[in-house]
Amino acid sequence: MLIPSEDRTLAFFESLILNPKGIENLKESFITGIKESFASVNLKTSDDDVVIAYDRDEFDNIIEIPNDFKVFLKKRLKTEKQIAKEFIDSKSAKILSSNSLNSSFFAFTEATLIDLKNAANKLDYNNIYDTVLELISFFYSKYNKYHNFSRDYLETLSIYRKETKSNKISLSFNWREQNKKKEIKFLYNKLIEAKPPFINSSLETFIKAFTDKPLEVDEKIKWLCLSVKNKNKVSQVTLVELLKALFKNDYIISDFNDFNKTVVNIFCKPNGERLKNIKVSKQEKSKNPSRIQEIQAILKELATID
């Protein structure tokens, strides 16, 4: 098996999952360890994952000691998961402390985790897949402030959240019943496929945000539309104008009194930080907010859905 390092933080999982003989190699290592510890072993048991070792008790009687590969695998995965986290953290700390942020590490780690997830889903041992999902969640929760994750990654994260069923929730908007699914999906696709995209989010998170469903604390829609006046800031005014139009045209039927609080609960800046002063943005009068013509075109198309 490959040994992980800062340059190959997920090396163990790559050699276990992406190598066609990865599990076979680990199982051989498991059996070798048993053979080195006991004088006699039996590999031909009713369960292919169980190896029987023979020893003698205090009365010199021969006893059988079952060794289960599944148990061994579970412990090894726990150990290697922690090692991977530590290497990811140490590598990230060095990158983030440097003068220029190199995002290639974050992009490479994201892509590797997606590859591992896709391959692990085809294996017989479910705890391998579960461990990869835990690493996917860990990587996002620690570093979404510094990296915009792909649609595929965010969709995977949504599945993980659904399975873990966290009770930490926040407010969301509610959409009218007529054509609800079609309209929300249309709006999502338009916002995320724009050049450049207006948002970074999974479809599932977006749907939850507009169907009065609970969102987890770390489950946000990143608002990416930059201000015309200051390219280092996002245009909250454009976001507010979009949402106000959805209210005005009766797409969103939530209580408008909760507008400010709900926007902050759903949306965040590209670096994951909370939006601020939504009340001020809502009251700000701008003749030409950033990319407002694109937003108006999207809303015009949205009105044609039936």
Secondary structure, 3 states (H helix, E strand, C coil): CCCCCCCCCCHHHHHHHHCCCHHHHHHHHHHHHHHHHCCEEECCCCCCCEEEEEEECCCCCEEEEEEEHHHHHHHHHHHHHHHHHHHHHHHHHHHHHCCCCCCHHHHHHHHHHHHHHHHHCCCCCHHHHHHHHHHHHHHHHHHCCCCCCCHHHHHHHHHHHHHHCCCCCECCCEECCCCHHHHHHHHHHHHHHCCCCCEECCHHHHHHHCECCCECCCCCEEECCECCCCCCCECHHHHHHHHHHHHHCCCECCCHHHHHHHHHHHEECCCCCECCCHHHHHHCCCCCCCCHHHHHHHHHHHCCCC
